[in-house]
Amino acid sequence: MATPHISADSDAFADTILLPGDPLRAKWIATNFLDDAVEVTAVRGMLGYTGTFKGKPVSVMGTGMGVPSISIYASELIDVYGVEKLIRVGSCGSIQPHITVNDVIIAIGACTDSGVNRARFEGNDFAATADFGLARSVVEAAEAQGRNVHVGNVMTSDLFYGPTNIPLADMAAPLARMGVLAVEMEVAGLYGVAHERGAKALGVCTVSDDLLTGADLTAEERQETLSAMIEITLGAVA
């Protein structure tokens, strides 16, 4: 069975899938965390794998960057391949002084400047929220592993490079004042797709950039040093 963006057998994906933006991160997760992982799709270089973790089938697939890209893959995974639980495992930029590089954030909700959820919701503001069961399981897994995580709202932005005439501090200040923990580019879109289609979704992000101090991870570190986030997430679904 194939879609315009995924070429895989109808039973190629597990009912639980991890969704990093970077397809090379998907390959890294499959190689380092899953047993007997098999590549099931590579259309447009968007790598997808299925294997097992502690005996439980789990898939992992890249989604690309931004709400439109993750919305395409999430929609096809749910509609055509029957995936039921979708967990974004990505990176984000922190905007709170108590959150720094390599911290893990669990997004119980996602604010956004994207218009896609309004389009889904007949022009109204849609509360893009995580599945509570998934969120609770990941928090409990983190506690069991002795790891500290931050739980709260994130901001899903359509722009990676904001308006050049507005300082970053000025853009982040209103978000921080409202308690938003970090900025990323996909979670609100994933939550909208999941709610629309009756699936369960969660966003778990590692802080790759501290937008207040300028500290950040290298491109290689973004691919290969996000072990805590993956161990917490897999510990919750296994």
N, C-alpha and C positions, 0 to 999 in steps of 0.2 A: 504494500500500500504506500502511496506517496501523496504528498501535498505540494503546493508550489515551492515550499521552503524546507521540507523534510522528506527524505527518502529512506523509509524503514518499513520492515514488516509490521503488520497490524499489532502483533504482540511484542514488539521490540522494546517497549518502554515499561518500566515498573509503574505501580500506581503512585509512587513517591519519586519526585525528581528535584535535584538541586540545580539551580540556574545561576551560574556566574555569568557576568557579561562577556568576559574574555574566553574564547574557545580554547585557548592554550591553558587557561586555568581549569577548564573542564577536563582536559587531558591530564593535567597534573593531579587533580582530585581522583580521577579514575585510576591512575597509575599508583598513587600512594595510599589510597584509603579503601578501595574496593577490591574484592577478590574476584578473580575470573572475569575481569571487565572486558567487554567486547565493544568495538566501535560499531554503532548502528546507523549513523548518518554522518555525512560530511558535506552536504550541499552548501555551496557558497563558502566553504571552509568553516562552517558552523558545526563543530565537532560535538557528537553526542555518544554516550556510552551507557551500557547497562552491565551491572555486576551485582555483587552481594556485599553486605556489611553485617557481620555476625549472623550470617545465614539468611538475612532478609534482602530481597531484591530491591535495589536502588538504582536510579538512573541519574545521570548528570549531563547537562548540555549547555553550551554557550547560547547567549541571547543577543549579543551585540549591545550597543549603547543606545539609551533613550527609550522613552515610552512607546513610540511606534514599533520599534524593533522587538522589544519584549512582548508587546501585545500580540504581534503576529505569531510568535512562537508559542506563547501560552495558549492562544486560541486554538491553534492546530493541535497542540498536545492534548488539550482537553476534548475538543470536538471529535478528532479523528482517532487518537490513540488512547483515549480513556484515562488519561492521567488525572488523579484526584487530589493530590497534594503537591503544591508547587512552592518551593522555598528559594527565594533569591538569596544567594550568598555573594555579596559584592563588597565594594569599597565605598567610602563616603568621606566627606570633609566635616570635621567637628566645628561647632560654633559656640560651645560652652566651655568656660575655663576649667571645669573639673573633668573634661573629657579630652584625651590626647591620643597620639598615634599608637596604633595597635590595640586600642580598646575595642570592645565588641558592643554593638548596639542592636537591640531587638525592637523593630518598628511596630508598635501597636497601632499606629495610624500614620498617614502620609498626607501632608498638605501638598499643594501643587500649583504651579502657574500654567500647567497644561490644560487644554480645553477638552480633552477626550472624555473625561468622566461626566462633564456637563452634557456632552453630546449623548452619552448613554442615558442620562438622567433627565432628558427633555428640558435642558436649559437650567436645571436647578443644581445647587451645590450638593455633591455626593460625599458622604463621610467615608473615605477610603480606609477601611480598617482591616486588621489582620484577623485570621481565624483564631479564636480564643484558645481552643484546644491545642493547636500547634504552638502558639506563643507560650502557653503554660508549660508544655512539654519541654521546650527549649530552655526556659528559665530553670525548670527543675533539673534538667541535665547539666546546666552550668553550675548550679548549686552542688550537685552530686560530685562534680569534678573539681570543686573548690575554686571555681572561676567567678570573677566579678563581671557582671554585664550591666549595661544601662538600658532601661526600658522606657520608651516614650515615643513622641512624634518625630518624624523626619520631614524634610522638605524635598519633594521630587521636582527638579527644575528641568525645563526644556533647554536651557542654555548652560553650556559648560563655561564658555567665555561670556561674561556678562557685559552690559554696556560699558564702554571704555571711559565714559565720562562720569561714572558713579564709582567711588571707592568701594572696595570689597567690604570694609568695615561698616559703611553706610547701608549696604545691602543686607548684611548679616544681622545688624542690630535689631530691626523689628522682629525678625524670626527668633532671635535669642530671647528677646523680651517676652515673647509668647511661649517660651519653654521648649522650642524646637531644638533638638539635640544636634542634628547634622543635616547636611545637604547631599543628595545623590540624584540619580536620573531615571530610576525605573519603578520604584515600589508602588507609587500611586496607580500607575498603569496596570501593573500585575494585579493589584487588589480589585480594580474595576473589572477586569476580565474575569477574575475568579467569582466575584459576586454575581456578575451577569450570567455566568454559566453554571453556577451551583457547585463550584469547586472550592477547595481550601487553599489559602495562600498565606505566606509569611515572608517578611524581609529581615534578614540577619546580615549586618554589615560590619566590616572591620574599618576602623578609622585609618585611612591611608594618608590623609592630609589634615593637619591642624590649621584651620583657616585663620586662627587668631595669632599664632606664633610663626607660621610658615614652615613648620616641621613637616616632613613628608617621607613616604617610602619611595624607593626606586621602582622602575618598571619591572625589574626582575623580582624584587621583593613583593610587589603586588600579585605576581603570578604564583610565587612559591613559598611565601612565609606567612600564610594566613591559616596556619594549622589550628589555632584555638577555635576559630569560627567554625571550621569544618568538623572538628572533633565534638564540639557542643551540639551542632546540628545533627550529625549522624548519631550521636548518643541519644538524641530525642526521638529519632524515627526508627531506631533498631529495636 
